[in-house]
Amino acid sequence: MKSSVNPIALPQQLHIGVVVKDMDRTIQLLSSTFGIGPWDIQERRYPEEQVVVGKGPFSYRLAFAALGPIELELIEVLEGSTIHADFLNTRGEGIHHIGFRVPDMQKTVTTLQQQGIDVLQSAFREGSRYAYMDPTELGGIMFEFVEKAAS
């Protein structure tokens, strides 16, 4: 795909998102098998008014652990119709996306949209927002971009 838009330089900070059915079981397996941890476990709810692209409301249980310079993110869908629930229903558990923290998500998303890459799901909450980009034009790889306000 040839584009007149300059490519996006991906930041070094990245995470790999994995959709799981049972977070507690997965954490136990990864911790006992590979010593992965400690885990930062969070629950996030997105009411309909916080969903920019996609259907709300929905909620997740998330767990984060460092794997050297890469962060592992486990995602367990608690409720709602999300791209994670769709992934789990059609493919089962597994690697869902590669994620990057960006300083200006709107600029990143706009640049990708100019290249014909659509947003599949996007939402915001408490000083952060995210967008998942359609993998169809990206070699089948789902990319997530996250912007967090300075703390």
VMD Tcl script that builds the backbone (N, CA, C; Angstrom):
set m [mol new atoms 453]
animate dup $m
set s [atomselect $m all]
$s set {name element resname resid chain x y z} {
  {N N MET 1 A 0.834 -1.173 0.000}
  {CA C MET 1 A 0.000 0.000 0.000}
  {C C MET 1 A 0.877 1.234 0.000}
  {N N LYS 2 A 0.847 2.015 -1.043}
  {CA C LYS 2 A 1.637 3.228 -1.186}
  {C C LYS 2 A 0.843 4.403 -0.643}
  {N N SER 3 A 1.500 5.230 0.175}
  {CA C SER 3 A 0.813 6.343 0.792}
  {C C SER 3 A 1.677 7.583 0.720}
  {N N SER 4 A 1.030 8.746 0.592}
  {CA C SER 4 A 1.760 10.005 0.595}
  {C C SER 4 A 1.946 10.533 2.016}
  {N N VAL 5 A 1.406 9.820 2.999}
  {CA C VAL 5 A 1.525 10.203 4.405}
  {C C VAL 5 A 2.797 9.578 4.967}
  {N N ASN 6 A 3.548 10.355 5.746}
  {CA C ASN 6 A 4.769 9.826 6.355}
  {C C ASN 6 A 4.435 8.708 7.326}
  {N N PRO 7 A 5.296 7.691 7.418}
  {CA C PRO 7 A 5.047 6.599 8.354}
  {C C PRO 7 A 5.103 7.089 9.798}
  {N N ILE 8 A 4.455 6.339 10.656}
  {CA C ILE 8 A 4.445 6.642 12.088}
  {C C ILE 8 A 5.626 5.933 12.742}
  {N N ALA 9 A 6.397 6.673 13.501}
  {CA C ALA 9 A 7.493 6.069 14.262}
  {C C ALA 9 A 6.900 5.507 15.552}
  {N N LEU 10 A 6.951 4.192 15.705}
  {CA C LEU 10 A 6.402 3.557 16.901}
  {C C LEU 10 A 7.336 3.756 18.079}
  {N N PRO 11 A 6.797 4.104 19.243}
  {CA C PRO 11 A 7.639 4.289 20.424}
  {C C PRO 11 A 8.206 2.954 20.909}
  {N N GLN 12 A 9.231 3.033 21.732}
  {CA C GLN 12 A 9.880 1.831 22.248}
  {C C GLN 12 A 9.033 1.124 23.300}
  {N N GLN 13 A 8.237 1.856 24.050}
  {CA C GLN 13 A 7.423 1.252 25.095}
  {C C GLN 13 A 6.250 0.520 24.467}
  {N N LEU 14 A 6.192 -0.794 24.683}
  {CA C LEU 14 A 5.104 -1.550 24.088}
  {C C LEU 14 A 4.594 -2.608 25.040}
  {N N HIS 15 A 3.393 -3.081 24.717}
  {CA C HIS 15 A 2.823 -4.194 25.462}
  {C C HIS 15 A 2.187 -5.180 24.493}
  {N N ILE 16 A 2.045 -6.399 24.960}
  {CA C ILE 16 A 1.374 -7.438 24.185}
  {C C ILE 16 A 0.110 -7.791 24.945}
  {N N GLY 17 A -1.036 -7.660 24.271}
  {CA C GLY 17 A -2.324 -7.929 24.889}
  {C C GLY 17 A -2.793 -9.335 24.574}
  {N N VAL 18 A -3.163 -10.075 25.601}
  {CA C VAL 18 A -3.607 -11.457 25.468}
  {C C VAL 18 A -5.003 -11.589 26.077}
  {N N VAL 19 A -5.939 -12.103 25.294}
  {CA C VAL 19 A -7.299 -12.324 25.785}
  {C C VAL 19 A -7.355 -13.697 26.450}
  {N N VAL 20 A -7.916 -13.736 27.663}
  {CA C VAL 20 A -8.016 -14.982 28.421}
  {C C VAL 20 A -9.443 -15.176 28.924}
  {N N LYS 21 A -9.793 -16.429 29.175}
  {CA C LYS 21 A -11.113 -16.747 29.736}
  {C C LYS 21 A -11.123 -16.565 31.249}
  {N N ASP 22 A -10.044 -16.989 31.901}
  {CA C ASP 22 A -9.972 -17.010 33.355}
  {C C ASP 22 A -8.635 -16.408 33.781}
  {N N MET 23 A -8.657 -15.147 34.160}
  {CA C MET 23 A -7.424 -14.446 34.490}
  {C C MET 23 A -6.691 -15.087 35.664}
  {N N ASP 24 A -7.410 -15.451 36.718}
  {CA C ASP 24 A -6.753 -16.033 37.890}
  {C C ASP 24 A -5.993 -17.309 37.517}
  {N N ARG 25 A -6.603 -18.145 36.717}
  {CA C ARG 25 A -5.956 -19.390 36.279}
  {C C ARG 25 A -4.718 -19.080 35.430}
  {N N THR 26 A -4.836 -18.116 34.514}
  {CA C THR 26 A -3.714 -17.767 33.645}
  {C C THR 26 A -2.566 -17.174 34.444}
  {N N ILE 27 A -2.871 -16.290 35.374}
  {CA C ILE 27 A -1.821 -15.710 36.222}
  {C C ILE 27 A -1.122 -16.805 37.015}
  {N N GLN 28 A -1.887 -17.733 37.571}
  {CA C GLN 28 A -1.293 -18.830 38.344}
  {C C GLN 28 A -0.363 -19.655 37.466}
  {N N LEU 29 A -0.810 -19.982 36.253}
  {CA C LEU 29 A 0.017 -20.773 35.333}
  {C C LEU 29 A 1.299 -20.033 34.943}
  {N N LEU 30 A 1.180 -18.757 34.567}
  {CA C LEU 30 A 2.355 -17.996 34.132}
  {C C LEU 30 A 3.318 -17.734 35.276}
  {N N SER 31 A 2.768 -17.513 36.467}
  {CA C SER 31 A 3.620 -17.271 37.629}
  {C C SER 31 A 4.360 -18.527 38.059}
  {N N SER 32 A 3.661 -19.667 38.112}
  {CA C SER 32 A 4.307 -20.899 38.570}
  {C C SER 32 A 5.213 -21.498 37.505}
  {N N THR 33 A 4.897 -21.316 36.242}
  {CA C THR 33 A 5.702 -21.899 35.171}
  {C C THR 33 A 6.927 -21.055 34.820}
  {N N PHE 34 A 6.733 -19.719 34.740}
  {CA C PHE 34 A 7.814 -18.837 34.275}
  {C C PHE 34 A 8.262 -17.811 35.306}
  {N N GLY 35 A 7.615 -17.769 36.472}
  {CA C GLY 35 A 7.973 -16.781 37.480}
  {C C GLY 35 A 7.549 -15.368 37.111}
  {N N ILE 36 A 6.578 -15.228 36.215}
  {CA C ILE 36 A 6.132 -13.904 35.790}
  {C C ILE 36 A 5.342 -13.253 36.917}
  {N N GLY 37 A 5.655 -12.005 37.183}
  {CA C GLY 37 A 4.982 -11.234 38.214}
  {C C GLY 37 A 5.968 -10.267 38.814}
  {N N PRO 38 A 5.562 -9.424 39.694}
  {CA C PRO 38 A 4.220 -9.300 40.249}
  {C C PRO 38 A 3.230 -8.756 39.213}
  {N N TRP 39 A 1.963 -8.953 39.513}
  {CA C TRP 39 A 0.877 -8.552 38.624}
  {C C TRP 39 A 0.140 -7.347 39.204}
  {N N ASP 40 A -0.155 -6.385 38.351}
  {CA C ASP 40 A -1.002 -5.243 38.700}
  {C C ASP 40 A -2.376 -5.532 38.101}
  {N N ILE 41 A -3.351 -5.857 38.946}
  {CA C ILE 41 A -4.683 -6.253 38.471}
  {C C ILE 41 A -5.644 -5.074 38.653}
  {N N GLN 42 A -6.380 -4.777 37.584}
  {CA C GLN 42 A -7.316 -3.657 37.577}
  {C C GLN 42 A -8.636 -4.087 36.946}
  {N N GLU 43 A -9.687 -3.365 37.295}
  {CA C GLU 43 A -10.974 -3.562 36.639}
  {C C GLU 43 A -11.361 -2.228 36.026}
  {N N ARG 44 A -11.788 -2.263 34.770}
  {CA C ARG 44 A -12.174 -1.035 34.079}
  {C C ARG 44 A -13.567 -1.184 33.492}
  {N N ARG 45 A -14.379 -0.182 33.753}
  {CA C ARG 45 A -15.745 -0.132 33.214}
  {C C ARG 45 A -15.856 1.076 32.297}
  {N N TYR 46 A -16.495 0.865 31.159}
  {CA C TYR 46 A -16.719 1.927 30.191}
  {C C TYR 46 A -18.214 2.043 29.924}
  {N N PRO 47 A -18.886 3.036 30.519}
  {CA C PRO 47 A -20.293 3.250 30.196}
  {C C PRO 47 A -20.417 3.741 28.751}
  {N N GLU 48 A -21.599 3.654 28.216}
  {CA C GLU 48 A -21.831 3.982 26.809}
  {C C GLU 48 A -21.285 5.356 26.432}
  {N N GLU 49 A -21.408 6.343 27.305}
  {CA C GLU 49 A -20.959 7.705 26.964}
  {C C GLU 49 A -19.440 7.826 26.863}
  {N N GLN 50 A -18.683 6.825 27.320}
  {CA C GLN 50 A -17.228 6.854 27.193}
  {C C GLN 50 A -16.729 6.053 25.998}
  {N N VAL 51 A -17.627 5.404 25.281}
  {CA C VAL 51 A -17.242 4.617 24.110}
  {C C VAL 51 A -17.361 5.501 22.880}
  {N N VAL 52 A -16.238 5.713 22.191}
  {CA C VAL 52 A -16.208 6.571 21.014}
  {C C VAL 52 A -16.540 5.760 19.768}
  {N N VAL 53 A -15.887 4.610 19.610}
  {CA C VAL 53 A -16.142 3.699 18.494}
  {C C VAL 53 A -16.402 2.321 19.086}
  {N N GLY 54 A -17.506 1.694 18.718}
  {CA C GLY 54 A -17.881 0.394 19.248}
  {C C GLY 54 A -19.183 0.510 20.021}
  {N N LYS 55 A -19.556 -0.584 20.698}
  {CA C LYS 55 A -20.801 -0.613 21.471}
  {C C LYS 55 A -20.479 -0.686 22.956}
  {N N GLY 56 A -21.126 0.151 23.723}
  {CA C GLY 56 A -20.971 0.118 25.164}
  {C C GLY 56 A -22.305 -0.199 25.788}
  {N N PRO 57 A -22.338 -0.407 27.036}
  {CA C PRO 57 A -21.214 -0.404 27.965}
  {C C PRO 57 A -20.466 -1.737 27.945}
  {N N PHE 58 A -19.254 -1.710 28.493}
  {CA C PHE 58 A -18.501 -2.939 28.656}
  {C C PHE 58 A -17.510 -2.784 29.797}
  {N N SER 59 A -17.013 -3.919 30.272}
  {CA C SER 59 A -16.012 -3.889 31.337}
  {C C SER 59 A -15.027 -5.031 31.157}
  {N N TYR 60 A -13.826 -4.778 31.671}
  {CA C TYR 60 A -12.727 -5.736 31.585}
  {C C TYR 60 A -12.095 -5.895 32.949}
  {N N ARG 61 A -11.438 -6.987 33.091}
  {CA C ARG 61 A -10.478 -7.186 34.182}
  {C C ARG 61 A -9.136 -7.281 33.476}
  {N N LEU 62 A -8.170 -6.482 33.904}
  {CA C LEU 62 A -6.854 -6.433 33.269}
  {C C LEU 62 A -5.780 -6.782 34.282}
  {N N ALA 63 A -4.708 -7.394 33.799}
  {CA C ALA 63 A -3.546 -7.670 34.641}
  {C C ALA 63 A -2.296 -7.350 33.831}
  {N N PHE 64 A -1.346 -6.679 34.475}
  {CA C PHE 64 A -0.120 -6.256 33.806}
  {C C PHE 64 A 1.084 -6.805 34.566}
  {N N ALA 65 A 2.078 -7.290 33.803}
  {CA C ALA 65 A 3.340 -7.746 34.385}
  {C C ALA 65 A 4.458 -7.449 33.403}
  {N N ALA 66 A 5.629 -7.150 33.940}
  {CA C ALA 66 A 6.788 -6.841 33.105}
  {C C ALA 66 A 7.444 -8.121 32.606}
  {N N LEU 67 A 7.787 -8.100 31.321}
  {CA C LEU 67 A 8.603 -9.151 30.702}
  {C C LEU 67 A 9.825 -8.452 30.119}
  {N N GLY 68 A 10.771 -8.095 30.975}
  {CA C GLY 68 A 11.889 -7.274 30.526}
  {C C GLY 68 A 11.348 -5.927 30.075}
  {N N PRO 69 A 11.698 -5.480 28.862}
  {CA C PRO 69 A 11.227 -4.173 28.395}
  {C C PRO 69 A 9.789 -4.181 27.868}
  {N N ILE 70 A 9.180 -5.349 27.811}
  {CA C ILE 70 A 7.827 -5.492 27.277}
  {C C ILE 70 A 6.865 -5.724 28.438}
  {N N GLU 71 A 5.682 -5.147 28.325}
  {CA C GLU 71 A 4.647 -5.377 29.326}
  {C C GLU 71 A 3.652 -6.389 28.776}
  {N N LEU 72 A 3.311 -7.375 29.586}
  {CA C LEU 72 A 2.291 -8.356 29.222}
  {C C LEU 72 A 0.976 -7.887 29.824}
  {N N GLU 73 A -0.059 -7.823 29.008}
  {CA C GLU 73 A -1.389 -7.415 29.455}
  {C C GLU 73 A -2.342 -8.583 29.232}
  {N N LEU 74 A -2.975 -9.040 30.312}
  {CA C LEU 74 A -4.016 -10.059 30.212}
  {C C LEU 74 A -5.363 -9.352 30.263}
  {N N ILE 75 A -6.298 -9.781 29.409}
  {CA C ILE 75 A -7.610 -9.145 29.310}
  {C C ILE 75 A -8.690 -10.206 29.478}
  {N N GLU 76 A -9.514 -10.027 30.505}
  {CA C GLU 76 A -10.664 -10.896 30.719}
  {C C GLU 76 A -11.917 -10.014 30.596}
  {N N VAL 77 A -12.762 -10.324 29.629}
  {CA C VAL 77 A -13.985 -9.552 29.432}
  {C C VAL 77 A -14.988 -9.949 30.510}
  {N N LEU 78 A -15.511 -8.955 31.206}
  {CA C LEU 78 A -16.509 -9.206 32.241}
  {C C LEU 78 A -17.930 -9.047 31.699}
  {N N GLU 79 A -18.122 -8.036 30.842}
  {CA C GLU 79 A -19.436 -7.824 30.244}
  {C C GLU 79 A -19.300 -6.983 28.984}
  {N N GLY 80 A -20.257 -7.134 28.094}
  {CA C GLY 80 A -20.343 -6.288 26.914}
  {C C GLY 80 A -19.857 -6.960 25.649}
  {N N SER 81 A -20.175 -6.296 24.560}
  {CA C SER 81 A -19.785 -6.764 23.228}
  {C C SER 81 A -18.574 -5.962 22.780}
  {N N THR 82 A -17.410 -6.574 22.866}
  {CA C THR 82 A -16.158 -5.894 22.543}
  {C C THR 82 A -15.383 -6.699 21.513}
  {N N ILE 83 A -14.336 -6.087 20.977}
  {CA C ILE 83 A -13.487 -6.831 20.045}
  {C C ILE 83 A -12.762 -7.971 20.756}
  {N N HIS 84 A -12.584 -7.836 22.066}
  {CA C HIS 84 A -11.948 -8.917 22.840}
  {C C HIS 84 A -12.894 -10.109 22.978}
  {N N ALA 85 A -14.170 -9.833 23.248}
  {CA C ALA 85 A -15.166 -10.911 23.337}
  {C C ALA 85 A -15.317 -11.596 21.989}
  {N N ASP 86 A -15.329 -10.816 20.908}
  {CA C ASP 86 A -15.412 -11.394 19.562}
  {C C ASP 86 A -14.212 -12.310 19.288}
  {N N PHE 87 A -13.020 -11.842 19.660}
  {CA C PHE 87 A -11.797 -12.621 19.476}
  {C C PHE 87 A -11.886 -13.944 20.240}
  {N N LEU 88 A -12.292 -13.865 21.493}
  {CA C LEU 88 A -12.402 -15.058 22.327}
  {C C LEU 88 A -13.416 -16.043 21.750}
  {N N ASN 89 A -14.546 -15.537 21.266}
  {CA C ASN 89 A -15.585 -16.399 20.706}
  {C C ASN 89 A -15.196 -17.036 19.380}
  {N N THR 90 A -14.418 -16.340 18.566}
  {CA C THR 90 A -14.057 -16.885 17.248}
  {C C THR 90 A -12.716 -17.611 17.229}
  {N N ARG 91 A -11.765 -17.180 18.058}
  {CA C ARG 91 A -10.414 -17.756 18.011}
  {C C ARG 91 A -9.972 -18.425 19.296}
  {N N GLY 92 A -10.643 -18.102 20.383}
  {CA C GLY 92 A -10.214 -18.622 21.674}
  {C C GLY 92 A -9.168 -17.720 22.298}
  {N N GLU 93 A -8.581 -18.192 23.378}
  {CA C GLU 93 A -7.574 -17.405 24.074}
  {C C GLU 93 A -6.341 -17.225 23.194}
  {N N GLY 94 A -5.651 -16.081 23.392}
  {CA C GLY 94 A -4.410 -15.893 22.662}
  {C C GLY 94 A -4.019 -14.440 22.518}
  {N N ILE 95 A -2.913 -14.244 21.803}
  {CA C ILE 95 A -2.393 -12.899 21.574}
  {C C ILE 95 A -3.381 -12.138 20.706}
  {N N HIS 96 A -3.802 -10.995 21.206}
  {CA C HIS 96 A -4.824 -10.180 20.551}
  {C C HIS 96 A -4.231 -8.965 19.845}
  {N N HIS 97 A -3.273 -8.296 20.487}
  {CA C HIS 97 A -2.755 -7.058 19.902}
  {C C HIS 97 A -1.358 -6.730 20.419}
  {N N ILE 98 A -0.742 -5.801 19.698}
  {CA C ILE 98 A 0.491 -5.154 20.131}
  {C C ILE 98 A 0.104 -3.720 20.444}
  {N N GLY 99 A 0.468 -3.244 21.617}
  {CA C GLY 99 A 0.057 -1.903 22.028}
  {C C GLY 99 A 1.235 -0.986 22.258}
  {N N PHE 100 A 0.993 0.293 22.009}
  {CA C PHE 100 A 2.008 1.324 22.186}
  {C C PHE 100 A 1.401 2.524 22.879}
  {N N ARG 101 A 2.146 3.112 23.786}
  {CA C ARG 101 A 1.742 4.379 24.398}
  {C C ARG 101 A 2.259 5.493 23.492}
  {N N VAL 102 A 1.373 6.397 23.123}
  {CA C VAL 102 A 1.739 7.504 22.242}
  {C C VAL 102 A 1.423 8.837 22.921}
  {N N PRO 103 A 2.184 9.890 22.589}
  {CA C PRO 103 A 1.939 11.187 23.212}
  {C C PRO 103 A 0.714 11.908 22.652}
  {N N ASP 104 A 0.344 11.608 21.406}
  {CA C ASP 104 A -0.776 12.285 20.757}
  {C C ASP 104 A -1.573 11.258 19.957}
  {N N MET 105 A -2.541 10.628 20.630}
  {CA C MET 105 A -3.301 9.568 19.965}
  {C C MET 105 A -4.095 10.097 18.781}
  {N N GLN 106 A -4.662 11.284 18.908}
  {CA C GLN 106 A -5.461 11.820 17.805}
  {C C GLN 106 A -4.618 11.967 16.543}
  {N N LYS 107 A -3.400 12.449 16.692}
  {CA C LYS 107 A -2.502 12.590 15.541}
  {C C LYS 107 A -2.177 11.212 14.955}
  {N N THR 108 A -1.902 10.238 15.822}
  {CA C THR 108 A -1.594 8.878 15.370}
  {C C THR 108 A -2.778 8.278 14.618}
  {N N VAL 109 A -3.967 8.377 15.200}
  {CA C VAL 109 A -5.173 7.803 14.582}
  {C C VAL 109 A -5.489 8.505 13.265}
  {N N THR 110 A -5.402 9.817 13.249}
  {CA C THR 110 A -5.685 10.577 12.017}
  {C C THR 110 A -4.726 10.187 10.898}
  {N N THR 111 A -3.450 10.050 11.223}
  {CA C THR 111 A -2.457 9.647 10.220}
  {C C THR 111 A -2.785 8.269 9.662}
  {N N LEU 112 A -3.164 7.337 10.530}
  {CA C LEU 112 A -3.521 5.992 10.066}
  {C C LEU 112 A -4.807 6.007 9.246}
  {N N GLN 113 A -5.774 6.794 9.649}
  {CA C GLN 113 A -7.018 6.902 8.882}
  {C C GLN 113 A -6.757 7.483 7.495}
  {N N GLN 114 A -5.810 8.393 7.373}
  {CA C GLN 114 A -5.433 8.946 6.071}
  {C C GLN 114 A -4.828 7.880 5.164}
  {N N GLN 115 A -4.333 6.816 5.790}
  {CA C GLN 115 A -3.777 5.694 5.032}
  {C C GLN 115 A -4.803 4.588 4.810}
  {N N GLY 116 A -6.067 4.843 5.190}
  {CA C GLY 116 A -7.139 3.873 4.961}
  {C C GLY 116 A -7.304 2.844 6.052}
  {N N ILE 117 A -6.766 3.109 7.245}
  {CA C ILE 117 A -6.853 2.164 8.363}
  {C C ILE 117 A -7.868 2.701 9.366}
  {N N ASP 118 A -8.931 1.955 9.590}
  {CA C ASP 118 A -10.030 2.399 10.444}
  {C C ASP 118 A -9.832 2.006 11.901}
  {N N VAL 119 A -10.556 2.690 12.772}
  {CA C VAL 119 A -10.615 2.369 14.193}
  {C C VAL 119 A -11.722 1.340 14.402}
  {N N LEU 120 A -11.407 0.246 15.110}
  {CA C LEU 120 A -12.412 -0.772 15.422}
  {C C LEU 120 A -13.109 -0.505 16.744}
  {N N GLN 121 A -12.346 -0.052 17.736}
  {CA C GLN 121 A -12.916 0.231 19.053}
  {C C GLN 121 A -12.084 1.320 19.706}
  {N N SER 122 A -12.753 2.252 20.350}
  {CA C SER 122 A -12.060 3.340 21.027}
  {C C SER 122 A -12.913 3.812 22.198}
  {N N ALA 123 A -12.243 4.170 23.299}
  {CA C ALA 123 A -12.954 4.677 24.474}
  {C C ALA 123 A -11.993 5.528 25.300}
  {N N PHE 124 A -12.560 6.215 26.290}
  {CA C PHE 124 A -11.749 7.052 27.166}
  {C C PHE 124 A -12.261 6.928 28.590}
  {N N ARG 125 A -11.386 7.238 29.543}
  {CA C ARG 125 A -11.763 7.270 30.953}
  {C C ARG 125 A -10.630 7.885 31.752}
  {N N GLU 126 A -10.970 8.673 32.744}
  {CA C GLU 126 A -10.049 9.189 33.763}
  {C C GLU 126 A -8.642 9.495 33.252}
  {N N GLY 127 A -8.523 10.374 32.282}
  {CA C GLY 127 A -7.212 10.816 31.829}
  {C C GLY 127 A -6.503 9.899 30.855}
  {N N SER 128 A -7.195 8.907 30.321}
  {CA C SER 128 A -6.565 8.058 29.315}
  {C C SER 128 A -7.579 7.725 28.230}
  {N N ARG 129 A -7.062 7.378 27.087}
  {CA C ARG 129 A -7.910 6.924 25.979}
  {C C ARG 129 A -7.132 5.926 25.149}
  {N N TYR 130 A -7.876 5.102 24.429}
  {CA C TYR 130 A -7.230 4.099 23.597}
  {C C TYR 130 A -7.991 3.940 22.292}
  {N N ALA 131 A -7.300 3.362 21.303}
  {CA C ALA 131 A -7.930 3.040 20.019}
  {C C ALA 131 A -7.286 1.772 19.475}
  {N N TYR 132 A -8.128 0.842 19.016}
  {CA C TYR 132 A -7.667 -0.357 18.327}
  {C C TYR 132 A -7.873 -0.139 16.839}
  {N N MET 133 A -6.832 -0.395 16.066}
  {CA C MET 133 A -6.884 -0.168 14.627}
  {C C MET 133 A -7.205 -1.473 13.900}
  {N N ASP 134 A -7.970 -1.353 12.821}
  {CA C ASP 134 A -8.394 -2.500 12.013}
  {C C ASP 134 A -7.167 -3.212 11.439}
  {N N PRO 135 A -6.994 -4.493 11.751}
  {CA C PRO 135 A -5.812 -5.223 11.272}
  {C C PRO 135 A -5.855 -5.589 9.787}
  {N N THR 136 A -6.993 -5.369 9.130}
  {CA C THR 136 A -7.145 -5.764 7.724}
  {C C THR 136 A -6.062 -5.158 6.839}
  {N N GLU 137 A -5.744 -3.887 7.071}
  {CA C GLU 137 A -4.740 -3.196 6.256}
  {C C GLU 137 A -3.353 -3.218 6.899}
  {N N LEU 138 A -3.199 -3.992 7.966}
  {CA C LEU 138 A -1.921 -4.023 8.696}
  {C C LEU 138 A -1.352 -5.438 8.776}
  {N N GLY 139 A -1.568 -6.224 7.744}
  {CA C GLY 139 A -1.009 -7.572 7.705}
  {C C GLY 139 A -1.608 -8.508 8.728}
  {N N GLY 140 A -2.828 -8.221 9.181}
  {CA C GLY 140 A -3.483 -9.077 10.161}
  {C C GLY 140 A -3.068 -8.814 11.597}
  {N N ILE 141 A -2.280 -7.771 11.835}
  {CA C ILE 141 A -1.807 -7.448 13.184}
  {C C ILE 141 A -2.671 -6.333 13.766}
  {N N MET 142 A -3.257 -6.581 14.933}
  {CA C MET 142 A -4.040 -5.559 15.622}
  {C C MET 142 A -3.087 -4.672 16.414}
  {N N PHE 143 A -3.187 -3.368 16.196}
  {CA C PHE 143 A -2.406 -2.396 16.957}
  {C C PHE 143 A -3.348 -1.611 17.862}
  {N N GLU 144 A -2.912 -1.404 19.112}
  {CA C GLU 144 A -3.629 -0.537 20.039}
  {C C GLU 144 A -2.725 0.642 20.353}
  {N N PHE 145 A -3.322 1.821 20.376}
  {CA C PHE 145 A -2.593 3.025 20.778}
  {C C PHE 145 A -3.267 3.597 22.012}
  {N N VAL 146 A -2.444 3.935 23.017}
  {CA C VAL 146 A -2.933 4.423 24.299}
  {C C VAL 146 A -2.274 5.755 24.578}
  {N N GLU 147 A -3.083 6.701 25.039}
  {CA C GLU 147 A -2.574 7.996 25.477}
  {C C GLU 147 A -3.011 8.196 26.912}
  {N N LYS 148 A -2.060 8.521 27.770}
  {CA C LYS 148 A -2.378 8.772 29.185}
  {C C LYS 148 A -1.933 10.183 29.522}
  {N N ALA 149 A -2.785 10.875 30.265}
  {CA C ALA 149 A -2.443 12.216 30.710}
  {C C ALA 149 A -1.295 12.132 31.706}
  {N N ALA 150 A -0.490 13.176 31.736}
  {CA C ALA 150 A 0.627 13.225 32.696}
  {C C ALA 150 A 0.077 13.187 34.108}
  {N N SER 151 A 0.725 12.380 34.949}
  {CA C SER 151 A 0.251 12.241 36.332}
  {C C SER 151 A 0.879 13.287 37.223}
}
mol reanalyze $m
mol bondsrecalc $m
mol representation Tube
mol addrep $m
